[in-house]
Amino acid sequence: KENMGCCLKDRDILQLSSWLGEDCHFKLLYKISRDGGSAEKFHELCDNKGPTVTIFYNTDNNVYGGYLSRSWQRSGGWITDGSSFLFQLYSNRKWNPNMFEVKDTESNVYFDEDHGPKFEDLNSFSGIIEKTSDYYEMIKDDLFRNSYYETRDNDAESIANGHNNVTDLEVYLVKEGLRKPWQEPPVWEPQTLESLKKFIGSFEPNEELNVPEVNILLVGQVGAGKSSVVNTINSIWKGEISTRSWAGSSEHSLTTSFTRYKIRDPSTGTYLKFRLCDMRGLEGDMNVKSEDIASLLDGHIPNKYKFNPAAPATKDTPGFVKEPTIKDMIHTVVFVIDGSNVEVMPDEIVKKLKDIKEMLIVRDIPLMVFETKIDKVCSEVDKDVEEVFYSETVKTSVDKVADVIAIPRSHVFPIKNYEKEGSLQTGISILALRALKQALLFSEDFLENQS
């Protein structure tokens, strides 16, 4: 039989919320097909998080599970959770919701470091469980036996077809408030990250124009995170935190030269087909000359050119490209804007950005924004970057950026650079590559217009 897709659906969420007596949303903590069948991994991802629902996806298209109002723990043995309950959502693929309340008895949930989620009348696995054929053979002893939870006329046969073999098992954190995202969020899973890497890794510029790689220019105020964007993208491909460009806090721009960064894919040993172009940060009294920016956009400025705030580059500047071709030009510009201080961005910086935007319009060069430091915009996002598209604070800051620059909101991408993290995180990487993918698509649009 074709098995039902996993992950909670809107109808499931509404039903569980109804049983819980309040609107709720559910965050996936553990998924056995993704995270592996070990009790150690289950506890690592689910302990001390708060109330959860555990969902079993039976091979016969039965979906059932249990609710725990307390946090899972590695130890404690049998404990009593008077608010816990078991439930059924689907029976042989058909919608058939049933809630089974706990009886007036003690010790109905088991905490142990060697066990996965374990309710009386509904057990999962102990130690490590491997996938057998196309399913995981969960423990079926005492399955829905009507001893600790009131299953009424239902039993293991009617609820689970008499077995506990599942294609997947998921544990969701239960949070108050049924929310809708202000923008459709990506699926926060390694598969999404790999899909983005595959797209970017296989990206090829327009062959007709003889452009070996697209040029993406990063423009922003000092401290906005331009150099950190370069480091973040490089880290994702390298597989660990790395530093290609100087980044950090300083009174003046740490980046003083125009630098084209190529990103290498270690799996193939080849360079990806784009260059991240970093330039001096914008600052009040030492802004980059408009003439230099125009020359940069048109492809005249050589790699490693050191900006002179007092005088622009000329035809006599060493390395100045006198007759640039389309491969030398900038194909997309990204304004890197610190989301945490957009309200207090100096007027001279806003004016400079708008002046640059006018240059882009004349040249038909696409413009987008990477809004950085979203962890400083919202404390919930600081705790969990996957909350970004549910955060009203982040939405407000994105709207503000879009209004200030006067571009569509869909062209503003909230990201978080790797700055304080010691290792890569799936959510942070997905946000960065999602934004980079759009920059590549915009560059492709520019090249098609040129051809």
N, C-alpha and C positions, 0 to 999 in steps of 0.2 A: 504494500500500500504506500501511496505517497503520503509522507508525514506532514502534519501541519507545521507551518513556519513558527519558529520560536520568537521570543520577545513579546511583551505585553502589547495588546491592541487597545484602542480607545475604549471599546466596550468592556474589556477586562478591567481597565483602570476605573471606569465608572462603577462597575459592580463591586470591586474591592473597596472603593471609597464609600459606597453605600453601606457595606458591612461594617466598615470602620467608623461610620457615623459622621464623617467629615470629608470635604474635598481633599484629595491627596495627589501627590505626584511621586513617581517611583524612579529611583536612580539605580542602574544596574551595577552591582558590586562584584558579583562572581558568576561566571558562566563556565560550566565544566568543559564544554567543547573548545573554549578559548583558553582557559586558564589551567586546564589539566585536572585530573581526578585525584587530588591529594588533599587529605585533611589539613596538612600544613598550609597549603595555598589558600584553602577556604578560610581558615582562621586569620591568615595574614590580611586578607581582603575584607573580611566581614566583622571581625571582633571589634567591640567597643564603638560601633557606629550608630547604634540606636535601633528602633523597631524595623523589622524586615518581613518580607514575604518570600517564601521559597516555592518555586514553581517546578513541577515535574512534567515533562513532555513525554508521555507514554507512546511506545511504538504503534499502538492501536488508535492513535489520535485521541487519547484521553488526556486532559490537562487538569491537574489537581495540585494541591500544595498545603502549606501551613503558614500561619501568621504568628510571629513572636513579638510581644510588646516590649521586651527587654533587649539588651545587646547580647549577641553571641559572645561566649568566653571560652578560653582553652581549658578551664578547670571549674569545678563546682559540683560535678556529678549531677544527680537528678535534682531539678529545681522545680518550683511551682510558678506557673504563669497563668493566673486566673483570667487574663484577658486574651490568651492565645486561642486560636481556633483553626480547624482544618477546613478545607473547601474543595469544591469541584467546579470547574468552569465549562469544560467540554466533555461530552460522552460520545466516543466514536465519531469525532469531528463535529457533532451537533452541539449547539449552545444549550447547556443544561446546568445553570448555576445552582449550587447548593452550599450552604454554610453549616458546619458541624461544630457546635459550641462545646467548650470544655465542660466536663461533668464536675460535680462537687467532690473533687478528689485531689490528692497531693501528688507531687513529683510527675509532671507531665512532659517536661522537656529535659534533654540531657546535654550537659556541657562537658566536653572532654577533648583534649588535644589530638586524640587519635580518631576522632569521629567527625564526619561532615554534619550537616544539619540533621538533628534527630528529635522527632516528636514521638511520644507514645502513640501508637497506631499508625505512624508514618515515619519510616526510617530511610536513610539514604545510603551511606557507605561508611566504611571504616578504613583507616590507613590509606592505601593507594588503590584506586580502581582503574583498570585498563579497559579500553573500548573493545568489546567482543563483536566481531562482524560490524554491524552498523548501529550498535547500541551499547549502553552501559547497563549491566545487570545489577540493579540496586537491591538492597536487602528487602525481602518481602515478608519476613516473619511478622506476624501480628498486624498485617496491613489492613487498615480500616476495620478493626475487629469490634468496634463499638464498646470498648472498655473504658477509655479515658475521655473520648470525644463522642458526643451523641450523634451517631450516623443514622439513627432511626431505622428505616427499612433498607437502607443502603449498606453494601458491604464491598469487599475487595473485588468481587466478581462484577457487580453492577457499576462500580466506580472506575476500576482499572483493568477489567477483563481478567482478573485473577493473577496479575503479575505486576512487577515493578521495573520492567525493562524500559529505559528511556533513551531518547535520542539526544536529550539535553536536560540540564538542570540549571536553574538560575536563582540567584538570591538578589533581591532588590531592597535598597534602603527606602523606607516610607517617610516622606516628608509632608508636612501640612501644606495645604493650598494647592488647588488644581490650577496650574499655570499654563499659559500658552506662550511659546517663544515669540519674540519680536522679529526673529528671522529664523528660517528653517535651519536647525542645527545639523551638522554632519553626524554620522554614526561614529561614536567615539570608540572605535575598535582598531586593532592592528591592521585588519584587512583594509580599512579606509586609508590608513597611512601608506600601506603598500601600493594601493591603487593610485594614489597621488604620486608616489615615487615612480611608479611605472609610466604614468603619463609624462611626467617631467623628464624622466630618463630617456624616453623615446621621442621627445619633441625634436623636430627638425624644421629650421626656418625655410623660407621660400627658396627653392633651388633656382628658379628662373633668374633671380636677382643676384645670384652668387654671394649670398650672405651666409658666412660660416656659423655665426652665432648672433643672437639678438642682444642689443645693448639696453639695459634697464638702468636708468639713472636714479639714484637716491638723493633726494633734496630735503633738507630739514634744518630746524633751529639747532644750535649747539645743545647737546645733551638729550636730543629727542630719541636717539637710538639707531642712527643710520649704520654705524659700524657694527653695532650689535646685531642688526639684521643680517649682515654679511656673515658674522660669526655663527648665528643661529642656523642659517641655511647650510653652511659648511659643516657644522656639528651634526646635523641630521644625516648628511650623506656619509660622514666619517664614522658615525655610530657612537660617538662620544663627544663630550664637551671639548671644543677646540677654539683657538684664537688665531684668526688670520689678520684682523685689523685691530688697532688700538681702540679700546673702548673704556668709558668711565666718565667721572665728573671732572670738569675743569672750567676755569673762568673763560678760556677761549677754546676754539675748536682744536681737538686732538688730531683731526684730519686736516692736513694743510695742502695735500697734493691731490690731484685727480688720479684715481687708481681704478683700473679695471680688474676685477677679481673673477677668475675662472674656477668653477667647482669641479672637482674630480670625483668620479664614481669608482670607488675602490673595487667593486665587483667586476667591472669591465676594464679598469685601468685607463679609461678614456675620460675626456672632459665633456661635461654637459654643454648643450648648445645655447648657452646664454652667458652673459657677463654682467655681474652686478657692479655698477660704476658708482664709486663713492667720491664725494667732493667735499670741500671745506664746508663746515657748518655755517648756517646763517647767524649773524650776530649784529647787534646794533651799529657800532661804529666801524666794524671791520667786515662789512658785507662784501661778498664776491661781486665784482663789477658786472653790470648787466651785459656789457660787451663780451665778457668772458663766458657768461652763460649762453649767450647767443652763439658764440663760436663753438662752444662745447656741444650744443644741440645739433649744430650743422656739421660736426665731425672734424673741426679744425684742431681741437686741443689734443696734444699727444698724451700718451700714458705717462704718468709720473710728473706731469706739469705741476709746478708749485705756484699756487695762486698768490698774486701780489695785490693786496687791498688798495694799494696806491695807484696801480697802473695795470691796464688789461694787456693780454697777449696781443702781439702783432705778427705780421708776416715774417719779421726778423727774429721772432722768438725761436730758439733751437727746437727742432722737431715739429714746428707748426705745419699742419697738413694744408698745403695751399689749394689742392684740388681733391677734396674728399669725395668718396663714393658713398653709396647708400650703406655699405657695411661699416663705415666710420661714424655714421650718424647715430643719434640716440633714437631708439624705436618706441620706448615707453618711459614716462617719468612717474616716479612714485614719490609723493610728498610723505615724509615720515614725520608724524605729529604726535607729540606726547599728550595722550588723552587726559592725563591728570592735571595739566595746566592750560588746557585750551581756553579756559575762561579768562586767563590772565596773560595770554600770549601778547607780547608787545606789539603796538600798532605798526612799528616799522617792519617787523617780521611778517605780519599779515599782509602789509602792502607789498613786500618783496615777493611773497608767494603769489599774490594776485598778478603782479607784473610778470612773473615767470609763466603763469597760466596764460596770459595774453600772448606771450611768445609761442606757446604750444598751440594755441588756437590757430595762429597764423600759419604754423607749419603742419597742422593737422596731426600733431603727436598726441597720442592718448595720455590721459592723466588719471591716476588713482591715488588713494591714500592708504598707508599702513598706519593705523592708530595703535601706538605702543603703550606700554605701562598700564594695561587695563587692570592689572592686579592692584595698582594704586588707586584706580577709579572706584573699585568695589571690593569690599572686604570678603564677600562671598566668593568672588572670582579669585581672590588671593588664596583662599583655602582650596578652591577647586575650579580650575580654569574651564571645566566643562559647563559651568553655570553661566558662561558669558552671554549666551543668547536668551537667558531668562532674566538677566539683570536689567532692571529699569534704569539704573544709574549708568550702565554702559550704553544702553540705547540712547539716553539723553545726551551723552557725550558724543556718540556717533552722529546724532542729529545736529549737534552744535558744530562739529567739524564740517559736515556736509553744507551747513548754512554759511559758515565762514568762508569756505573755499568756493561755494556755489557750484557743487557737483551733485549728481544723484547719490542718494544714500547707499545704493547698491554698489557704488564704487569706493566705499569706505570699508576697509577690512580691519577689524580689531585683532591684534596679535599680542603675544607676550614673548619677548626675547628671552633666551637663556642668559640670565645674569647671576642669580643666586643659587641656581640648581647645580648639583654635583653630578647629575646623570640625566639622560634624556627621558622625557615624558610624552606619552602618546598624544595627549590632548594639545600640548604646546606645539608639538611638531605638526599635527594636523592643521592647526590654525595658520602656521607659517607657510606650509606648502599649499594650502588652499588659496592663500593670497598670492603666492608666487605663480601658481597655475594661471590665475586670472591675468597677471602681468604678461605671461607668455602669450596668452590668447589675444590680449590687446596689441602686443607687438606684432603678432601674426596679422591682425586687422590692418595695422599701419603698413606693413609690407605689401599686403594685397592691394591696398589703395595706391601704393607707389607703382605697382606693376600694371 
